[in-house]
Amino acid sequence: MRSFLLTLSFICTALAGFAQTGTLTGKVKDKKTGEAIIGATVSATASNVAATDLEGNYSLSLAPGTYKVTITYVSYKPLTLEGVTIEAGKTTNLNSSLEDDAHSLGEVTVVAERQVNNDISLIKDIKQSNIVVSGMSNEQIVKAQDRDAAEAVRRIPGVTIQDNRFIIVRGLSERYNSVMLNNVLTPSSEVDVRAFSFDVLPTSVIDRILIYKSPAPELPGDFAGGAIKVTTRNAVTENSATFSIGTGYRTGTTFNNNYYSYKGSKTDFLGFDSGTRQLPGNFPSTTRFQNLSYAERAQFGQNLDLPNTWKPEKATASPDLRLNFGLNRVFDVAGNRLSSITALTYSNSHLRQNTFRSDYQQQQADGKVDTNWNYTDQLSGNTIRVGLLQNFSLRLNENNKIEFRNLFNQIGISQTTVRQGFNYETGGVKEEQNYALRYESRSIYTGQLQGTHSTPDQKNTFTWSAGYNFINRQEPDLRRVRTQRDAGSEGPFRVQVSTLSTPYDAARFFSDLNESAYIAEGQWQHLFNAADSADVENAPKLNIGFYAERKDRDFNARTLNYKRNAGIGGRTDENILNLPLDQIFAPQNISFPNGLIFDEGTTIADKYDASNTLGAAYAGIAKKFLDKVNFYGGVRAEYNWRQVTTADQSGTYEVDEKKLYLLPSVNVAYNFSLRSLLRVAYGMTVNRPEFREQARFSFYDFNENASVRGNNELKTATIHNVDMRYEFYPSSAELLSLGVFYKRFINPIETKLEAGTGTNYTFVNGKYATSIGIEAEARKSFRELSGSKFIQNHSLVLNASLIHSRVNLGDQASGEAQDRPMMGQSPYIVNTGLYYQDEETGWQYSIMYNVLGTRVYRVGDEQNPTIYELPRHVVDVTLTKNFKNRMQVKAGVTDLFNQKFRFKEDTNQDGEIGSSDLPIYLFNRGMYSTITLGYTF
């Protein structure tokens, strides 16, 4: 808010300094029809240019003098008016009419793709949409210098980002969103949550991002926060090539010699493991290994061809590297235009952060709180991203078009954690040094073949697409180990080797997830008026379509433990147990019965198979009534068949759920004028459990020091959604909106703390939940505020949300607050950006601000208070210079203030966070500075 007030003060001061200007206003019409021309260019000088708005009006602030005014628009004859006099403090009105330039278009066939990646096109589509929608164009993304979709979408009203990857819309967690990439649902990229990781999409391949907030027949039925549609670049009109190289510097990371790493594989720099971390091909399966004797298991442990590295080494983090190459080509294929877009991206980034972690016992009656443990984690991470986009578009004629879109991303994350601190719950105070070496690779492919076909009269349009999604996520050879010594001792740290297979002592963990999906969808739209009629936008429309998807997933995890023999035919030699970490797990120390036992820690619950078949059909009709009311309503029918097979020690669990849902929706807009309207919408949606949430697999997270387990009894939630929004469009590039929304959830899916030893979370259905909020958005150009060119080149984007939600867990509360805010909810969100762009000089800059309110991070119970994430203020600054030789230099600073991430528990359990509440996690990621050099060929 402070940034907004400073911006407002700056504007007012500038206006006062330029009060001696005059104003030129007018309206531009079609000379033949008398209709307003939208988007006509009106220029008085090279730097004083305006575009007509939705009603054909324009306004220019000019210094006193005499001008030659030129008005132009495509397919119209240019109009030049000389001797236009402007007087200080006065308004000159100049209305004009343009004639069709029939001669210039006589024998020419114009073939062009509609541009959707700029702000004017975006705002126009938002206004004409039948649905409540917010969005962001590529033009705004470029100004902000966002690197991937996750960074870009947080500037859309009602949107926040969690873990730098997942979208939260209207304060609802990522599970309540559906994500479409070019009309096809994307796969979930995570094991534990239903979410699409938006950091896999570089902004260089994005045309626009739209977030639909009210249901509609053609939208997926499985959402409550937002249906997010990301459109990638598809067609070009000319040949070009671009290349950019950039580097980044992060305070606390870059050139820091306390950055930890370990030797990986020779292909880590490409984002995948070459096999160095994989179990040998001849290594026995889990069942076969468990049937071997301890001596035979020890032989495999001795011959295990995996690195015996358990402790990372110090290194120096190099600056980040980013490479981008783009190639656009247009070909003539038998008289038809084929356009090709290729984008190749590569990034190599580093992050080092120190995280303070603590855990406490329940507060006593006298207010005293004892500590269970406190640690400082030194986390070092290296992330590699390789992305390839290849899109083809073949325009057969003005009525038929075929598109083939492909996107592949390979991501590799190498991460080390060095944990140092004290544990007070081990029967005496112990000083600990614990280590985790982790590598994760993700391969994500999505492809779509799409056709668009129209009848010659343009009254009927049929679109169809066939898609395929694939994701592979591997976590090979996650190594974790604990070492201890008595607090205050100067002796060596002793490696903790248990007699049991535990998730946190010396072990190697492997996991592999594969998911594939086949998609087919089609839609027929019929216009009841001819497409070339004067009122085509208001013509009644009928939409009928279908969507079909088959998704299959298999997941397998395996744990191999190093154990101490406490009496099975002998005992482990104490000399071995006293060896340092870099020697204790050497092959010669793995033997039976007097060495270390090499054992299978995998359980029957460490795998699951799942499938989901979704078939949907819908129909919707749009109709205008009384010249003011736009109606769009219909129904979507979804039949869903879900199967999940998993097991644990108590038996096998089968999920076999078949359900049909009828999802009605109504969207009504009342148009006060061409510039303003009021929207009211209602729709019913669902929220289905994710595969992982219904599988009884339990995973221990070393960094969180907690386990998560699925629940096969989860039900599908249903949601009733109500929206109302007022929208005002001052000009073709400006927007003001104010909206409210209400949602009621039946059987909402929530995360719950399980009773028992340690910290264990699972998923349950609550009784009901509600969410109510208010949203505001403003996009304002300064072009008409002053005669100063500097002021005119500015624009302001401001959006804010206030949200209140409550969830009632009913009988599932069991020690938790039965009525509390929904997990992950941000009670308020503020995003604002000040942008400057001078096309003549090539200079651009932006200043952006973001803050979100205190939200529930982890749900607690009577013994473990709820954990909250506290607000932090984020300011980003970018500066760009475009040179006339097609070179571009871009610099930026992200998270300028580098405020601390703060997570506190509600120690006194009063429902608020105050000075008496204790910290759980504290860390900084560092201010991040980048500079990029680009060139267009």
BAMAR-69122 format. One record per residue (C-alpha): residue in three letters; z, x, y. Coordinates in steps of 0.02 Angstrom, whole numbers, plus 32768, in hexadecimal, padded with zeros to 4 digits. Last residue first. Layout:
N
AlaZXY
...
//
This chain:
937
Phe78EF83947DAD
Thr799A83597DE5
Tyr7A2283DE7DFB
Gly7ADE83D77DE8
Leu7B6F84497E12
Thr7C1C84097DE9
Ile7CC984357E2C
Thr7D6A83F37DE4
Ser7E2383F27E11
Tyr7EAC83A47DA5
Met7F5F83947DE0
Gly7FD483A97D4C
Arg800183437CB3
Asn80B7832E7CE0
Phe814282FB7C68
Leu81E082957C4D
Tyr820982307BB1
Ile82AB81D57B84
Pro830781D47C2B
Leu83B0817C7C3A
Asp83DC80DD7C98
Ser846C80EF7D15
Ser83F581047DA9
Gly83A1805E7D88
Ile8322800D7D13
Glu833B7F537CFC
Gly83547EDC7C69
Asp84127EF57C67
Gln840F7F5A7BC6
Asn84897FDF7C04
Thr841680697BC7
Asp837280157BF7
Glu831280AC7BBA
Lys82AB81167C2F
Phe81F981587C2D
Arg81BD81BE7CC1
Phe811282107CD7
Lys812C828A7D65
Gln80C382867E03
Asn803082FD7E0D
Phe801682D17EC5
Leu7F5A82F17EC1
Asp7F3F82977E1C
Thr7E8782C67E14
Val7E3983407E8F
Gly7D7D83437EA6
Ala7CE583AB7ECA
Lys7C2D837F7EBB
Val7B9983EC7EE6
Gln7AEB83A07ED7
Met7A3F83EF7ED6
Arg79A283887EEE
Asn795884027F6F
Lys7990838A7FF6
Phe7A4683B27FD1
Asn7AC883327F99
Lys7B7B83607FC6
Thr7C0D830B7F6F
Leu7CC883057F91
Thr7D4882AE7F22
Val7E0082827F37
Asp7E77822F7EBA
Val7F2481EC7EE3
Val7F9D81AE7E5D
His804781627E81
Arg80BC81547DEB
Pro811780B97DAF
Leu819780BE7D22
Glu817680AA7C67
Tyr81FF80477C13
Ile825E80607B6F
Thr82C07FD17B21
Pro836F7FFE7AE9
Asn838F80377A35
Gln84317FF379E9
Glu841D7F3E7A22
Asp83607F3F7A11
Gly82CE7F9A7A62
Val82187F7D7A91
Arg81B780187AC2
Tyr815080307B61
Val81857F987BC6
Arg813E7FA17C76
Thr81717FDE7D23
Gly80E77FBD7DA1
Leu803A800B7DB4
Val7FF880807E3A
Asn7F4A80BB7E6B
Tyr7EFD810F7F04
Met7E4D814C7F25
Ile7E0381BA7FAD
Ser7D4681CD7FAB
Tyr7CC782447FF2
Gln7C0D824D800B
Trp7B9B82C1806D
Gly7ADE82C08056
Thr7AB782D7810F
Glu7A438243811E
Glu7A9081DC8092
Asp7B3D81DF80DF
Gln7BBC81958066
Tyr7C77817C8081
Tyr7CEC811F800C
Leu7DA080E5801F
Gly7DEB80AA7F7A
Thr7E7880377F4A
Asn7ECB80087EA7
Val7F717FAB7E9B
Ile7FBE7F657DFB
Tyr805B7EFB7DEA
Pro80C87EBA7D5D
Ser80767F347CE3
Gln80877EEE7C33
Gly80847F697BA1
Met80FC7F017B38
Met810A7E4D7B70
Pro81A07E2C7BE0
Arg823F7DEC7B8A
Asp82877D527B32
Gln82E07D6B7A8B
Ala832A7E0F7AC6
Glu832D7E777A2A
Gly83B47E6979A6
Ser83547E047926
Ala82C77DC7799B
Gln82577D89790E
Asp82AB7CDD790C
Gly825D7CB579B5
Leu81FB7D4779FB
Asn81E87CF97AA7
Val81707D5A7B15
Arg81717D587BD3
Ser80EE7D8A7C52
His80E77DA07D0E
Ile80527DF27D63
Leu80297E277E16
Ser7F7C7E757E2B
Ala7F277EE07EAF
Asn7E787F127EE1
Leu7E357F737F75
Val7D897FC07F8F
Leu7D608003803B
Ser7CBC803F8084
His7C8E80C980FD
Asn7BE280FB8140
Gln7BF3808981D6
Ile7C8A80EA8217
Phe7C2A818F821D
Lys7B90813C8267
Ser7BF680F982F6
Gly7BB480538336
Ser7C4A7FFF82E8
Leu7C887F7A826F
Glu7BDF7F45822B
Arg7BC87FD581B0
Phe7C807FDA817D
Ser7C5C7F8F80D2
Lys7CE77F2D807C
Arg7D077F0E7FC4
Ala7DA77EA97FB0
Glu7E027E6E7F13
Ala7E9D7E047EF5
Glu7EF07DD17E52
Ile7F817D5C7E2C
Gly7FDD7D4F7D87
Ile80267CE67CFC
Ser80467D1A7C48
Thr809B7CB07BC5
Ala80D87CD37B15
Tyr80FD7C717A76
Lys815E7C7B79D3
Gly81427D3479B5
Asn80DA7D767927
Val81107E1E78E4
Phe80D67ED478DF
Thr813A7F6C78A5
Tyr819C7FFA78F3
Asn8212807878A5
Thr828F80E778FF
Gly830C81337886
Thr837580DB7804
Gly8367801F77F7
Ala83337F87785C
Glu827D7F80788E
Leu824E7F897946
Lys81CA7F077970
Thr81197F1279B3
Glu80CF7E6B79E4
Ile80487DF279A9
Pro804B7D4C7A05
Asn80667CB37996
Ile802B7C367A1B
Phe7FFE7C897AC1
Arg7FF77C2F7B69
Lys7F917C7C7BF5
Tyr7F8F7C587CB0
Phe7F1D7CA07D36
Val7F157CAD7DF3
Gly7E887CE97E62
Leu7E5F7D307F0D
Ser7DB47D7A7F35
Leu7D5E7DD77FC3
Leu7CB47E257FA6
Glu7C397E918006
Ala7B8F7EDC7FDF
Ser7B207E447FFA
Ser7B897E0D808D
Pro7C2A7DAE80B4
Tyr7C387D737FFF
Phe7CD47D077FE4
Glu7D1D7CE07F39
Tyr7DAE7C6B7F0C
Arg7DEF7C7A7E5A
Met7E437C057DDC
Asp7E607C317D26
Val7EB17BDB7C8F
Asn7EB77C297BE1
His7F017BDB7B42
Ile7F207C5E7ABD
Thr7F287C587A00
Ala7F797CE07995
Thr7F3F7D0C78E6
Lys7FCF7D1F786D
Leu80267DBC782D
Glu80697DB7777C
Asn80217E5F7745
Asn80917EBF77BE
Gly80657F7277EC
Arg80D6800A77FF
Val80F480817891
Ser81688119788B
Ala81C481727918
Asn81E08222795C
Glu816481FA79E7
Asn811582A879DE
Phe812382B57921
Asp80DA82077901
Tyr810A81CF7851
Phe808D81577802
Ser80B580C17794
Phe802B80627736
Arg80577FAB7718
Ala7FAB7F727753
Gln7FAB7ED677C1
Glu7FB87F307868
Arg7F3B7FB47831
Phe7EB47F327811
Glu7ECB7EE978C0
Pro7F1B7E3E78D0
Arg7EB07DB7791F
Asn7EC57D7A79D1
Val7E767CD179F7
Thr7E247C7A7A8A
Met7E297BD17AE2
Gly7DD97BB77B8A
Tyr7DFA7B727C37
Ala7DA57B9D7CDA
Val7DAE7B757D94
Arg7D407BD27E12
Leu7D3E7BB97ECF
Leu7CA87BEC7F38
Ser7C777C477FD6
Arg7BDD7C958025
Leu7B527C1B7FFD
Ser7BC97B918031
Phe7C627B347FF0
Asn7C1F7B4C7F40
Tyr7C907AFE7EBC
Ala7C8D7B5D7E18
Val7CBC7B147D6E
Asn7CD27B737CCA
Val7CFF7B157C2B
Ser7D257B5E7B7F
Pro7D3D7B1C7ACE
Leu7D6C7B8C7A3B
Leu7D5D7B3D7990
Tyr7DAD7BB27911
Leu7D877BBC7857
Lys7DF97C2177E7
Lys7DF37C867746
Glu7E827CFE7724
Asp7E917D70768C
Val7F1A7DEF76AC
Glu7F517E3E7609
Tyr7FF07E9F75EE
Thr80107F087553
Gly80C07F2C7517
Ser81727F5C7549
Gln814D80167557
Asp80C37FF675D6
Ala80177FA775D3
Thr7F7A7F837637
Thr7EE27F14762F
Val7EA47EC176CE
Gln7E267E3276D1
Arg7DF27DCC7769
Trp7D787D3A776C
Asn7D537CF47818
Tyr7CF27C597849
Glu7CDA7C4B7905
Ala7C9B7BAF795E
Arg7C787BBF7A19
Val7C767B287A8B
Gly7C257AFD7B2F
Gly7C387AF77BE9
Tyr7BE67B307C8A
Phe7BEF7AC27D24
Asn7BB67AF37DD2
Val7BEF7A7D7E5B
Lys7BA77A7A7F0B
Asp7AF87A307F08
Leu7B45798C7EC7
Phe7B4879D07E15
Lys7B027A727DCE
Lys7AF27A867D13
Ala7B147B0F7C94
Ile7B197AE77BDA
Gly7B6A7B447B4B
Ala7B527B507A90
Tyr7BA37BC57A14
Ala7B9B7C0A7965
Ala7C0B7C8E7918
Gly7C197CE77872
Leu7C997D707856
Thr7CB37DCE77B4
Asn7D447E4877AF
Ser7D697ED07731
Ala7DFD7F3B7703
Asp7E327FC6768E
Tyr7EDB801B769A
Lys7F2B80C2767D
Asp7FD48119768C
Ala803880887642
Ile802D80CC7590
Thr808C816575CA
Thr8055821575F3
Gly80DB829B75F3
Glu808C83027568
Asp80EC83A07544
Phe80ED845C7558
Ile819B84937524
Leu81DA85327573
Gly821385BD7500
Asn829085C77473
Pro824B854473FB
Phe81B985487416
Ser815085AA7492
Ile811885AC7547
Asn815F864A7596
Gln80CC86B77560
Pro8051864475BA
Ala80A2865E7667
Phe810485C776A5
Ile819E862A76DC
Gln814086B67733
Asp810C867C77E3
Leu81A4860B77F0
Pro8224869477D2
Leu827186AC7725
Asn831F86687707
Leu82E785E3768B
Ile828F86697623
Asn832C86D37619
Glu838C863775E7
Asp8325862D7546
Thr82F585797520
Arg835C85347492
Gly8346851F73D7
Gly830B84A57351
Ile8302841A73D2
Gly83A284457430
Ala838D844874ED
Asn82D8847F74FB
Arg82A8848575B2
Lys8209842B75E5
Tyr816084537633
Asn810783AD7649
Leu805383727637
Thr802A82CF7691
Arg7F8C8268767B
Ala7F3E81DC76E0
Asn7EAC816A76B5
Phe7E5980E3771C
Asp7DC6807576F1
Arg7D737FFE776A
Asp7CEB7F7B775D
Lys7CA57F0B77E7
Arg7C247E8177D5
Glu7BED7E2F7876
Ala7B8B7D9278A3
Tyr7B6D7D477950
Phe7B0D7CA87979
Gly7ABB7C567A0E
Ile7A927BBD7A74
Asn7A8D7BBF7B32
Leu7A4C7B2A7B95
Lys7A287B397C4E
Pro7A1C7ABC7CDB
Ala79BF7B057D71
Asn7A2B7B487DFE
Glu79E67BF97DFB
Val79357BB57DE5
Asp793A7B537E87
Ala78927B817ED3
Ser78367B697E2F
Asp77E97C007DD9
Ala78577BF17D3E
Ala78257B3C7D25
Asn78BB7AC87D1B
Phe791C7A9B7C7C
Leu79397B537C58
His79577B7A7B9F
Gln79BA7C0F7B61
Trp79B47C457AAB
Gln7A327CC67A6E
Gly7A397D3E79DB
Glu7AB37DAB797E
Ala7AB87E1F78E7
Ile7B3E7EA178C5
Tyr7B647F1B7839
Ala7C097F787842
Ser7C48801B77F9
Glu7CF5806677F2
Asn7D30810877A5
Leu7DDF814F77B5
Asp7E1C81F4776D
Ser7ECD82397770
Phe7F1E82DE773F
Phe7FD383147755
Arg801D83BE7729
Ala80DA83C67719
Ala817A84217749
Asp81F2839C7787
Tyr81C8830077EF
Pro817B82827776
Thr81F782AA76EA
Ser81D582D97635
Leu828382FF75F7
Thr82E4839F75D0
Ser82CC83CF7685
Val8291847376D1
Gln82CF84937780
Val8297854177B7
Arg832A85A877F7
Phe832B85E778AB
Pro836B869978B9
Gly841986C378F7
Glu845586C279AB
Ser84C28629798F
Gly84F585BA7A1F
Ala84BA851D79C6
Asp84AE853C790A
Arg83FD856178D1
Gln836884F578AB
Thr82AE84F4787D
Arg824184597865
Val818E844F7821
Arg80EE83EE783F
Arg803C84147808
Leu7FAF8396781E
Asp7F3083D377A0
Pro7E99836777C6
Glu7EA282D07839
Gln7DFC827A7825
Arg7DB281E4787F
Asn7D0681A3784E
Ile7CB6811678AD
Phe7C1680B6788F
Asn7BC4802778EA
Tyr7B1E7FD378C2
Gly7AC17F537929
Ala7A397ED07921
Ser7A097E7779C2
Trp79B87DD879FA
Thr79867D8C7AA0
Phe79237CEC7AB5
Thr78EB7CAB7B5E
Asn789F7C017B7F
Lys786A7BBC7C28
Gln780E7C5B7C5A
Asp77687BFB7C64
Pro77177C817BF7
Thr77A17C727B74
Ser78247CFB7B74
His78557D817AF6
Thr78E17E017AFC
Gly78FA7E747A67
Gln798A7EE37A36
Leu79A77F7179BB
Gln7A597FB079C9
Gly7AB3804F7999
Thr7B688086799D
Tyr7BA8812B795C
Ile7C5781737965
Ser7C9382157915
Arg7D4A823C7933
Ser7DA382DF790C
Glu7E5D82FE790F
Tyr7EBC83A17900
Arg7F7983B77901
Leu7FF2844978F8
Ala80A784117906
Tyr813C84827922
Asn81F88473792D
Gln827784E8797C
Glu8324849F796D
Glu83D484C579A8
Lys84528466793E
Val84F184117977
Gly855683D978E1
Gly85478352785D
Thr848C8341787A
Glu849382C37909
Tyr84A28338799F
Asn83F583877999
Phe83CF84077A20
Gly832F84457A6E
Gln828584957A54
Arg81E5843F7A1B
Val8141849F7A15
Thr80B384247A05
Thr8000845879E1
Gln7F6083F379F8
Ser7EAA840879C9
Ile7E45836E79F5
Gly7D8F835C79BF
Ile7D1D82D279FD
Gln7C6B82AE79C4
Asn7C1382207A1C
Phe7B7181C979F0
Leu7B1881417A53
Asn7A7380F07A24
Arg7A1080657A76
Phe7968801E7A3F
Glu79197F9F7AB5
Ile78847F2A7A9E
Lys78397EC47B2D
Asn77CB7E2A7B33
Asn779B7DB57BC1
Glu77577E2A7C47
Asn76FB7E8D7BC3
Leu77247F017B32
Arg77B27F587B90
Leu77F87FDA7B1A
Ser78A780197B42
Phe78F280B07AEA
Asn79A580EE7AF8
Gln79ED81937AB9
Leu7AA081BD7AE6
Leu7AF3825A7AA3
Gly7BA7828D7ABA
Val7C0983297A8E
Arg7CC083297ABD
Ile7D3B83B77A9B
Thr7DF383A47AC2
Asn7E7184337AC3
Gly7F2984087AC5
Ser7FCD84607AE7
Leu807384057ADE
Gln811384627B07
Asp819683E57AD3
Thr824383F17B1F
Tyr82C583A07AB1
Asn836083347ABB
Trp83BD82EC7A28
Asn8438826479F8
Thr848F82627AA1
Asp853082017ABB
Val853C817A7B41
Lys85DF814E7B9A
Gly85E580AA7BFB
Asp869980807BCB
Ala865C7FFD7B4E
Gln85EA807B7AFA
Gln852F808F7B19
Gln84CD80967A77
Gln849D81447A3F
Tyr841C81A97A9A
Asp837081F67A84
Ser831F82787AF3
Arg827582C27B16
Phe823F83367BA5
Thr818483577B9D
Asn813583F97BD3
Gln807A83E77BEA
Arg7FE1844E7BC2
Leu7F3384027BC6
His7E8A84507BA3
Ser7DD784137BB2
Asn7D30843B7B60
Ser7CA883C17B8F
Tyr7BF7839F7B55
Thr7B7D83177B85
Leu7ACB82F17B51
Ala7A6E82607BA0
Thr79C182267B6C
Ile796981907BB7
Ser78BC81607B79
Ser784480E47BC7
Leu77B080987B6D
Arg7731803C7BD8
Asn76A77FE17B7D
Gly75ED80097B8B
Ala75E280497AD9
Val768180AD7AF3
Asp768F80F27BA4
Phe7728815E7BB5
Val77B981697C31
Arg783C81F37C1F
Asn78ED820C7C58
Leu794E82A87C23
Gly7A0582C47C47
Phe7A6F835E7C29
Asn7B2983697C48
Leu7B9E83FD7C2F
Arg7C5A84007C4E
Leu7CCE84977C3D
Asp7D8A849F7C57
Pro7DD9853F7C97
Ser7E2485B37C13
Ala7ED1859C7BCB
Thr7F2886407BA6
Ala7F71865B7AF9
Lys8018864F7AA0
Glu8016863D79E4
Pro803685A3797C
Lys80B1859D78EA
Trp808685547841
Thr7FF285BD780B
Asn7FD785D37750
Pro7F2185A37763
Leu7EE0853976D2
Asp7E928573762E
Leu7F21853975C1
Asn7F2C85B57531
Gln7FEA85C47533
Gly7FFF8508754E
Phe7F8884E374BF
Gln7FF185537450
Ala809084FE748D
Arg804C84567455
Glu8034849C73A6
Ala80E884DA73A3
Tyr8129843273E2
Ser80CB83DC7355
Leu802E8378737C
Asn802782BA7379
Gln804482B07435
Phe7FAC831F7452
Arg7F3C82AC73EC
Thr7F718212744E
Thr7F61826974F7
Ser7EB782B374CF
Pro7EAF83677495
Phe7E6B83F37503
Asn7DBF842874C9
Gly7D6B84007570
Pro7DE9846875D0
Leu7E578407764B
Gln7E0E840776FA
Arg7E4E846E778E
Thr7DC684F47786
Gly7D438473775E
Ser7CD2848877F6
Asp7D4584207864
Phe7CF483B778EC
Gly7CE583B479AA
Leu7C5A843479C6
Phe7CD284BE79FF
Asp7D36849E7961
Thr7CA184DA78FB
Lys7CE6858478C5
Ser7D8785367889
Gly7E36853E78D1
Lys7EA385CF7906
Tyr7F3E85947961
Ser7F6685677A14
Tyr7FF4856C7A91
Tyr7FDF857A7B4E
Asn806B85E47B94
Asn7FEF865A7BE8
Asn7FBF85D97C6B
Phe7F0F85FE7CAA
Thr7EED85427CB5
Thr7F8184DA7C7A
Gly800C84C47CFA
Thr7F91848F7D80
Arg7EEE84557D34
Tyr7E4B84AA7D64
Gly7DA284617D37
Thr7CF1849F7D25
Gly7C49844F7D39
Ile7B9584617D04
Ser7B0E83E37D2B
Phe7A5D83C37CF1
Thr79E683387D1D
Ala7937830D7CE6
Ser78B882937D2B
Asn7821822C7CFB
Glu780C81847D51
Thr782F80CB7D39
Val78CD80D17CCF
Ala7919805D7C4C
Asn79BE804C7BED
Arg7A5880947C3D
Thr7AF280577BE2
Thr7B437FAF7BFB
Val7BFE7FA27BD9
Lys7C3F7EF27BBC
Ile7CF97ED37BBA
Ala7D397E2A7B7F
Gly7DE07E217BD6
Gly7E9A7E057BC0
Ala7E967D777B43
Phe7E147DA97AC3
Asp7DCF7D7B7A18
Gly7D527CEF7A3B
Pro7CC67D687A65
Leu7C5F7D2D7AFB
Glu7BC77CB97AED
Pro7C2D7C187AF5
Ala7C927C4E7B8E
Pro7D467C897BA4
Ser7D8B7CC37C4D
Lys7DAE7D777C7C
Tyr7D047DC77C62
Ile7D117E817C8A
Leu7C6B7ED07CBB
Ile7C437F8A7CB7
Arg7B9F7FCA7CFF
Asp7B0F80427CE3
Ile7B6D80BF7C78
Val7B20815E7C2D
Ser7B6481DB7CAD
Thr7C0E81877CA3
Pro7C3481DC7BFE
Leu7C6881617B75
Val7CE081A97AF3
Asp7D7481987B6B
Phe7D6C80DC7B53
Ser7DCA80E27AAE
Phe7DB180347A66
Ala7E527FE27A33
Arg7EA97F8879A6
Val7F3A7FFB7983
Asp7F7A806F78FA
Val7EDD80C178B7
Glu7E7980D07957
Ser7DC080CC7983
Ser7DAC80107977
Pro7CF47FE77961
Thr7C8A7FA179F0
Leu7C4C7EEE79FC
Val7B927EE27A26
Asn7B517E9C7ACB
Asn7B207F467B15
Leu7BC67F967AE5
Met7C427F097AD2
Val7CFF7F1B7AD9
Ser7D797E907AAD
Asn7E247E9B7AFD
Tyr7ECD7E567AC9
Arg7EFC7EEC7A5C
Glu7EF57F5C7AF6
Ser7F977F167B39
Leu7F9E7E8B7BBA
Gly7FC77EB57C70
Arg7F2F7E5A7CB3
Val7EBB7ECB7C50
Ile7EFD7F667BF6
Ile7E767FE27BC6
Phe7E9780727B4F
Arg7E6B81297B66
Asn7ED981897BE2
Asp7F72815B7B78
Gln7F6F80AF7BCA
Ile7EF3807F7C52
Thr7F0B7FF07CCD
Val7E9B7F5E7CFF
Gly7EC27EC47D68
Pro7E397EE67DE7
Ile7DC07F707DB3
Arg7DEE80227DE7
Arg7E3C80477D3D
Val7D8E802E7CF4
Ala7D4C80D77D2E
Glu7DC9814E7CE0
Ala7DB880FF7C33
Ala7CFB80F87C45
Asp7CEC81B57C53
Arg7CE1823F7CD5
Asp7D0C81DE7D72
Gln7CC0822D7E0D
Ala7CF881977E78
Lys7C53818A7ED5
Val7BF181927E32
Ile7C5981057DE8
Gln7C3B809A7E83
Glu7B7F80AA7E72
Asn7B8A80937DB5
Ser7BCA7FE47DD7
Met7C787FA07DBA
Gly7CAB7EF47D82
Ser7D0C7E537D8E
Val7CE57DAD7D39
Val7D187CF67D3B
Ile7C847CA37CE4
Asn7BE67C467D1A
Ser7BAA7CE47D70
Gln7B457CD37E10
Lys7BCA7D247E7E
Ile7BEF7DAF7E01
Asp7B347DCD7DED
Lys7B1C7DE07EA9
Ile7BB17E557EB4
Leu7B6B7EC47E2B
Ser7ABC7EC97E76
Ile7B027EFB7F20
Asp7B777F7D7ED3
Asn7AF07FDC7E75
Asn7ACD7FF47DBB
Val7A707F537D97
Gln79BF7F827DCD
Arg79407F057D8C
Glu78B97F5E7D2D
Ala780D7F5F7D7C
Val775A7F357D4F
Val76EF7F017DE4
Thr763D7ED27DB7
Val75CD7EFB7E4B
Glu752F7E9C7E74
Gly756D7E3D7F0D
Leu76147E8E7F32
Ser75E47EE17FD6
His757A7E4E8007
Ala76037DCC7FEA
Asp767C7E1A8065
Asp76E27D7B8077
Glu77187D60812B
Leu77C47D858174
Ser78267D1A81EE
Ser789D7D578274
Asn793C7D2982D2
Leu797A7DA18359
Asn7A217D7B83AD
Thr7A687DFA8427
Thr7B267E028430
Lys7B807E4C84C7
Gly7C097ECF84E2
Ala7B8F7F52851F
Glu7ADC7F13852D
Ile7A537F2484A9
Thr799C7F0B84D8
Val79137EF18458
Gly78757F3A84A2
Glu780F7F428403
Leu78107ED0836A
Thr77C27F1482CA
Leu77A47EA68231
Pro77727EEF8188
Lys77037E7C8120
Tyr77607E35808A
Ser77507E657FD0
Val77EF7ED17FDC
Tyr78547EB8807A
Thr784A7F038128
Ile788D7EE281D7
Thr78747F628262
Val78CE7F5E830A
Lys78917FCA839A
Tyr79257FE3840D
Thr795B7FDD84C4
Gly7A09801884F4
Pro7AC47FFA84E2
Ala7B0C80488441
Leu7AEF7FE183A7
Ser7B567F79832B
Leu7ADE7F2282B2
Ser7AED7E768262
Tyr7A887E1D81DC
Asn7A6F7D6D819C
Gly79FC7D38810D
Glu7A7C7CC180C3
Leu7AAE7D328031
Asp7AB47DC880A5
Thr7A2B7E258103
Ala7A327EE280F7
Ala7A5F7F52818A
Val7A227FF981CF
Asn7A5B80618262
Ser7A448116822A
Ala798781248239
Thr798780B282D0
Ala79797FF582E8
Ser79687FC78232
Val796C7F1F81D7
Thr79507F26811A
Ala793C7E8180BD
Gly79BE7E678035
Ile79BA7DA9802D
Ile792C7D4C8081
Ala79607CA080BE
Glu78E97C138095
Gly78717BCF8119
Thr77EB7BB78095
Lys77557C0780EC
Lys77A57C7D816A
Asp78297CB880EC
Lys78C67CCF8153
Val792B7D5A81A8
Lys79C57D2B820E
Gly7A0C7D8082A6
Thr7A8B7DF382F3
Leu7A867E8B8366
Thr7B2F7EBE83AB
Gly7B607F268441
Thr7BD07FBF844C
Gln7C5A7FE584C7
Ala7CE87FC5844A
Phe7CC9806983F1
Gly7D7280BE8405
Ala7DD2801E83E3
Leu7D7380068341
Ala7D9F80B58308
Thr7E5780988325
Cys7E517FF482C6
Ile7DF980458232
Phe7E7680D48228
Ser7F07805B822F
Leu7EBC7FF8819F
Thr7EA680978138
Leu7F5980CA8159
Leu7F92801C8126
Phe7F2E80268084
Ser7F7280D18059
Arg802380928075
Met800080008000
//
